[in-house]
Amino acid sequence: MPAPVGFPMTRGTTVQFNDVFIPYGAYWSTPFCSWQGSLATLPPIPFAAEVTARALAQRHIEPATIDGLCLGITVASKYSFYGTPWFAGLAGLGHTTGPTISQACATSVRCLATAAQELSTGGATVYLAAAADRTSNGPHVFYPNPAGPGGTGDAENLVLDSFGHDPWAKNSMLQTAENVAKEAGITREQQEEMTLLRYAQYATATADDSAFLKRYMPWPLEVKDARGKKVVATVSGDEGVHGTTAQGLAGLRPVIEGGSVTFGTQTHPADGNAGMVLTAGRDRARAIAPAGLVDVQLLSVGQARVKKGFMPMAVVPAAAQALERAGITATQLGSVTSHNPFAVNDVYLSRELKLDPERMNRHGCSLVWGHPQGPTGLRSVIELIEDLAMTGGGYGLFTGCAAGDSAAAVVLKVSMR
C-alpha cells in the first residue's frame, strides 16, 4: 500500500522479530472509566501494579519467570519519575527493571516493539509490557521563569493543553480531524454513519453479560482508596459509554464553527491500565499460556508521520509499513482494530486500505470506550487477538494515530492448534 500522495512514509531500519509470541490469555485491561469517573483519584502506577500482580496470579504466571519489562505512561503523576522500577517493585517484580516509555497515543505499540526487540536479541526471554494513564486530575505544571514579567513563570495543564495545542503544528488535535475531513472529502454524514456502526459493534462486546469483555478484563474490578486499603467502588465494565442514535448525532453542533466533527463523533478522555506478556519462542509461550490451544505471533510494527495538522491520515502509512514488514497485504487480514479518536480516522483508513468497515473493530473501539492514552492501543491489540481467536485465526492489524501527526501499527498472526 503506497503512502497517500504528498504524505511520505516514515521509514527506518527494517525490524526483524525473531520468533516473538504472546501467550494466549496472558494479557489484561481494566475497564476504561471516563474522565473524573471511578478511577479518577487512584494514583496510576500503584493501581496498575496492583492490577498486574492480581492478573499474573490469576493466570498462574510466576513473577520470577519475567526477566524484562517496560511501563508506558504519558501523563505525569506523583513519583512517576521512578516509573518502571517503582511499578516493578509494587507488582512483585522487583528482581527486574526496564525503560519507562512515553510516545503519546503510540505508547502501547512502542512498548510492544521494545519487548519484541529485547526478546529477539536475547535481552530477555519473558517480557511484560504494561501501560497506565490517568487523564483525570492531571497535573498543573509551573515552569519558573525569572525573566518573565515580575518573575512570573509559565504554567501548563498537562492534559488539556496537550489536547488543545501542538507546539509544532500550531493546532489542536480536533483541528487535525477537520483538516483531514476537508481535504479527503469526508462528510459529517459519513462520520456519523461510522460512529453508529462502532457503537453497534460495541454492543456485541456487552452482549451475553459482557462475555467478550470478560475474556480479558478483570471482572468485577474493586477500586480501593488512594492508600490502597478500603474498597470504595466496584467497576463492572467501561464507564462513560453513552447511548448514541442517528437523531441524537444529527442534533449536535460541530465543535469548531463551520466544521463537521461533533462531540458525538470523537472519543472521550479516560483512565485505566493494561498489560501483556510476550516471550522468545513458541514453546515458551505455550508453557505460559493460561488457556486455549492458540498461538499468537507478533510479526511487525510500523510507524509514520504526515504533514503538519493531518494526524488521522498517519494511520494509513503506518499500517502500510507494518504490513510490508510482515510480508502480507491488507486483503489477507482477518481482523483490524484501530485507535480512532475521531470517526474521521476509520472513514479514511477503510477507504485507503479498501477495508470493509464492518470487518474493523468488531467489538467496539476507543471511539466508544474512551482514551486513557498510554494503554489504549494495548487494549485494542488484546481485542484483536480475541477477535481472531473467536473467528478461527489469521492475520490481524492494529493501527492508531498519535500526537505530532504520527501513527503506529502492529501486525500479528493467530493460529489455532
C-alpha positions in Angstrom: 0.0 0.0 0.0 1.7 3.2 -1.1 1.7 6.3 1.1 -1.0 8.9 0.3 0.1 11.4 -2.3 2.0 14.2 -0.5 2.4 12.2 2.7 5.8 10.4 2.7 6.0 7.3 4.7 8.5 7.4 7.6 11.0 4.6 7.1 13.6 3.3 9.4 15.7 0.2 9.7 13.6 -2.9 8.9 12.5 -4.6 12.1 13.0 -8.3 12.1 11.4 -10.0 15.1 12.8 -13.5 15.8 10.0 -15.8 17.0 8.2 -13.4 19.3 5.0 -14.8 20.7 2.2 -13.6 23.0 1.0 -16.4 25.3 -2.7 -16.7 24.6 -4.7 -15.2 27.5 -1.5 -13.7 29.2 -2.9 -10.1 28.9 -5.5 -7.9 30.5 -7.0 -4.5 30.6 -9.1 -2.8 33.2 -12.4 -1.3 32.2 -11.8 2.2 30.9 -13.6 4.8 33.1 -14.4 8.2 31.7 -12.8 11.4 32.9 -13.5 12.1 36.6 -15.1 8.7 37.0 -14.5 5.8 39.3 -10.7 5.7 38.7 -10.1 9.4 38.9 -8.4 9.6 42.2 -6.3 6.5 42.0 -2.5 7.0 41.5 -2.0 5.3 38.1 1.3 3.5 38.8 0.4 1.8 42.1 -3.1 1.0 40.6 -1.5 -0.6 37.5 0.9 -2.6 39.7 -2.0 -3.9 41.8 -3.9 -5.0 38.7 -0.8 -6.6 37.2 0.1 -8.6 40.4 -3.5 -9.8 40.5 -3.6 -10.7 36.8 -0.4 -12.6 36.9 -1.6 -14.6 39.9 -5.0 -15.4 38.3 -3.1 -16.6 35.2 -0.7 -18.7 37.2 2.3 -16.8 35.7 5.2 -16.8 38.2 6.7 -13.3 38.5 10.2 -14.9 38.7 9.9 -16.1 35.1 9.6 -12.4 33.9 13.1 -11.1 33.1 12.3 -7.9 31.3 9.6 -5.3 31.4 8.6 -1.7 30.4 5.9 0.7 31.5 4.2 3.1 29.2 2.8 6.3 30.8 2.1 9.7 29.2 0.6 11.8 32.0 3.0 12.6 34.8 1.8 11.7 38.3 3.3 11.7 41.8 6.6 9.7 41.8 6.3 8.9 38.2 10.0 9.9 37.9 10.7 6.5 39.2 8.5 4.9 36.6 9.2 1.3 35.7 11.4 0.4 38.8 8.7 1.6 41.1 5.9 -0.2 39.2 8.0 -3.4 39.1 8.6 -3.3 42.9 4.9 -2.8 43.7 3.9 -5.6 41.3 6.2 -8.2 42.8 8.7 -7.9 40.0 11.4 -6.2 42.0 14.1 -8.5 40.5 14.0 -6.8 37.1 13.5 -3.4 35.5 13.3 -1.7 32.2 12.5 1.6 30.4 9.6 3.9 31.0 8.1 4.8 27.7 6.1 7.8 26.6 5.1 8.3 23.0 1.6 9.8 23.3 -1.1 7.6 21.9 1.5 5.3 20.2 2.9 4.4 23.6 1.4 0.8 23.6 2.9 0.0 20.2 6.3 1.3 21.3 6.1 -0.9 24.4 5.4 -3.9 22.2 8.2 -3.0 19.8 10.6 -2.6 22.8 9.5 -6.0 24.1 10.0 -7.7 20.7 13.4 -6.2 20.2 14.6 -7.3 23.7 13.2 -10.8 23.1 14.7 -11.1 19.6 18.2 -10.0 20.6 18.4 -12.2 23.8 17.9 -9.4 26.2 15.0 -11.2 27.8 13.0 -14.5 27.5 9.7 -13.4 29.1 8.8 -9.8 28.9 6.0 -7.8 30.4 4.7 -4.7 28.5 2.4 -2.6 30.7 0.8 0.8 30.2 -1.2 3.0 32.6 -2.6 6.5 32.4 -5.0 8.8 34.3 -6.2 11.7 32.4 -8.4 12.8 35.3 -6.9 15.2 37.7 -3.9 15.7 35.5 -1.0 17.8 36.8 -0.9 21.6 36.6 2.8 22.4 36.0 4.6 25.6 36.8 7.8 26.4 35.0 9.9 29.0 36.8 11.0 31.9 34.5 12.9 34.6 36.4 13.0 36.7 33.2 9.2 36.8 33.0 7.2 39.9 33.9 7.6 40.3 37.6 9.4 37.0 37.7 6.2 35.2 36.7 6.7 31.7 35.3 4.9 29.7 32.7 2.1 27.3 33.5 0.7 24.3 31.7 -2.3 22.0 32.2 -0.6 18.8 31.1 -3.7 17.1 29.8 -6.0 19.8 28.4 -3.2 22.0 27.0 -1.7 19.0 25.2 -5.1 18.2 23.6 -5.6 21.8 22.6 -2.2 22.8 21.2 0.5 21.1 19.2 3.6 23.4 19.6 4.9 22.3 16.2 1.8 22.3 14.0 0.2 25.1 16.0 -3.3 23.5 16.1 -5.5 21.3 18.3 -6.0 17.6 17.8 -9.6 18.4 16.9 -8.4 20.7 14.1 -6.4 17.8 12.6 -9.6 15.8 12.2 -11.3 18.8 10.5 -8.3 19.2 8.2 -8.4 15.6 7.1 -12.2 15.7 6.7 -12.0 18.7 4.4 -9.0 17.5 2.3 -10.3 13.9 1.9 -13.9 14.9 1.3 -15.2 13.1 4.4 -18.7 14.4 5.2 -20.4 14.7 8.5 -22.9 12.1 7.4 -20.1 9.6 6.8 -18.6 10.3 10.2 -22.0 9.7 11.9 -22.6 6.6 9.9 -19.2 5.2 11.1 -20.0 6.2 14.7 -23.3 4.4 14.7 -21.6 1.3 13.3 -18.9 1.4 16.0 -21.5 1.7 18.8 -23.5 -1.2 17.4 -20.3 -3.3 17.3 -19.6 -2.4 20.9 -23.0 -3.8 21.8 -21.6 -7.3 20.8 -19.0 -6.9 23.4 -21.6 -6.3 26.2 -24.0 -9.0 24.9 -24.4 -12.2 27.0 -23.4 -10.4 30.2 -20.4 -8.9 28.5 -18.9 -12.3 27.6 -16.4 -10.8 25.2 -15.0 -8.3 27.7 -14.7 -10.9 30.4 -12.3 -12.9 28.1 -9.6 -10.5 29.2 -10.9 -7.9 31.6 -10.7 -8.1 35.5 -14.4 -8.5 36.4 -15.6 -7.0 38.6 -12.8 -4.6 39.5 -12.5 -3.5 43.0 -11.4 0.1 43.4 -9.6 1.0 46.6 -8.9 4.4 48.1 -5.6 6.2 47.4 -4.0 4.4 50.3 -5.0 1.0 48.9 -6.8 0.0 52.0 -10.6 0.4 51.6 -12.7 -0.6 48.7 -14.6 2.5 47.6 -16.2 1.2 44.4 -16.7 -1.8 42.2 -16.4 -1.4 38.5 -18.2 -3.8 36.2 -17.5 -2.6 32.7 -16.5 0.6 30.9 -17.8 3.8 32.3 -18.8 6.7 30.1 -20.2 4.9 27.1 -23.4 6.7 26.3 -26.4 5.9 24.1 -26.0 7.1 20.6 -28.7 7.4 17.9 -28.8 8.9 14.4 -31.2 11.5 15.6 -29.0 12.4 18.5 -25.9 12.7 16.4 -27.7 14.9 13.8 -28.8 17.3 16.5 -25.2 18.1 17.8 -23.4 21.2 16.7 -19.8 21.0 15.3 -17.2 21.7 18.0 -15.4 24.1 15.7 -17.7 26.6 13.9 -18.2 25.6 10.3 -16.7 22.2 10.9 -18.1 18.7 10.7 -16.8 16.9 13.9 -19.1 16.9 16.9 -18.7 15.6 20.4 -20.6 12.6 19.2 -18.1 11.6 16.6 -15.0 11.8 18.7 -13.7 9.9 21.8 -13.5 11.0 25.4 -10.6 11.0 27.8 -10.5 8.1 30.3 -8.5 6.3 32.9 -7.2 2.7 33.0 -4.3 0.4 32.5 -3.4 -2.8 30.6 -0.6 -5.4 30.4 0.7 -8.1 28.1 3.3 -10.9 28.4 5.5 -11.7 25.4 8.0 -14.5 25.0 11.0 -15.5 23.0 9.8 -18.6 21.2 6.6 -20.5 20.6 7.3 -23.3 23.1 7.8 -20.9 26.0 4.6 -19.1 25.1 2.7 -22.4 25.1 4.1 -23.2 28.5 3.0 -19.9 30.0 -0.4 -19.5 28.2 -3.1 -19.8 30.8 -5.7 -21.3 28.4 -6.6 -22.3 24.9 -4.8 -24.1 22.0 -3.9 -20.8 20.3 -0.6 -19.4 19.1 -0.1 -15.7 18.8 2.9 -14.4 16.9 4.0 -10.7 16.8 5.2 -10.2 13.2 5.9 -6.5 12.8 5.4 -2.9 13.8 5.3 0.3 11.7 5.3 4.0 12.3 4.7 7.0 10.2 4.4 10.8 10.3 2.4 13.0 7.9 2.4 16.7 7.2 1.5 19.2 9.9 -2.1 19.2 11.1 -3.2 15.9 9.5 -2.9 13.4 12.3 -5.7 11.0 11.3 -4.0 10.4 7.9 -0.9 8.9 9.5 -2.7 5.6 10.3 -2.5 4.6 6.6 1.3 4.8 6.0 1.9 3.3 9.5 -0.3 0.4 8.6 1.2 0.0 5.2 4.7 -0.1 6.7 3.7 -2.8 9.2 2.0 -4.9 6.5 5.1 -4.6 4.2 7.4 -5.7 7.0 5.1 -8.6 7.8 5.1 -9.6 4.1 1.3 -9.5 3.7 -1.3 -7.2 2.1 -4.5 -5.7 3.5 -6.5 -8.3 1.6 -5.1 -11.0 3.8 -6.2 -9.5 7.0 -8.8 -11.4 9.0 -9.4 -8.6 11.5 -8.5 -5.0 12.1 -8.7 -2.8 15.2 -7.8 0.9 15.4 -7.4 3.7 17.8 -9.8 6.2 16.4 -10.1 9.4 18.4 -12.3 10.6 15.6 -14.7 8.8 13.3 -12.7 10.5 10.5 -9.9 8.1 11.2 -11.8 5.0 10.3 -13.6 6.5 7.3 -10.2 7.4 5.9 -8.5 4.2 6.9 -11.2 1.9 5.4 -11.2 3.9 2.2 -7.5 4.0 1.7 -6.8 0.3 2.6 -10.1 -0.8 0.9 -11.4 -2.4 4.1 -15.0 -3.2 4.9 -15.7 -1.0 7.9 -17.7 -3.9 9.4 -14.5 -6.0 9.4 -12.9 -3.4 11.6 -13.3 -3.0 15.4 -16.0 -5.8 15.5 -16.4 -5.4 19.3 -16.0 -1.7 19.7 -13.0 0.7 19.9 -11.6 3.7 21.6 -14.1 6.0 19.8 -16.7 4.3 22.1 -15.0 3.2 25.2 -12.6 6.1 25.6 -9.0 7.0 25.5 -6.6 6.9 28.5 -3.7 7.4 26.1 -0.9 5.0 27.0 -2.9 1.8 27.4 -5.4 2.5 24.6 -3.5 0.6 21.9 -2.7 -2.3 24.2 -6.4 -2.9 24.8 -7.1 -2.7 21.1 -4.4 -5.3 20.4 -5.9 -7.6 23.0 -9.3 -7.3 21.4 -7.7 -8.0 18.0 -6.2 -11.3 19.3 -9.5 -12.3 20.9 -11.5 -11.5 17.8 -9.1 -13.6 15.6 -9.3 -16.5 18.1 -13.1 -16.4 18.0 -13.1 -16.5 14.2 -10.6 -19.2 13.5 -7.3 -17.3 13.4 -5.5 -15.4 10.7 -3.6 -12.1 10.3 -4.5 -9.0 12.3 -3.7 -5.4 12.1 -3.9 -2.6 14.7 -3.2 1.0 13.7 -3.7 4.2 15.6 -2.8 7.9 15.3 -0.8 9.8 17.9 0.2 13.4 18.7 2.6 15.1 16.4 0.8 13.9 13.2 2.2 10.4 13.7 0.8 6.9 14.0 1.9 3.4 14.9 0.8 -0.1 13.8 1.2 -3.8 14.7 0.7 -6.9 12.6 0.3 -10.3 14.3 -0.8 -13.8 13.4 -3.2 -16.0 15.4 -3.0 -19.8 14.7 -5.4 -22.4 16.0 -3.8 -25.7 17.1 
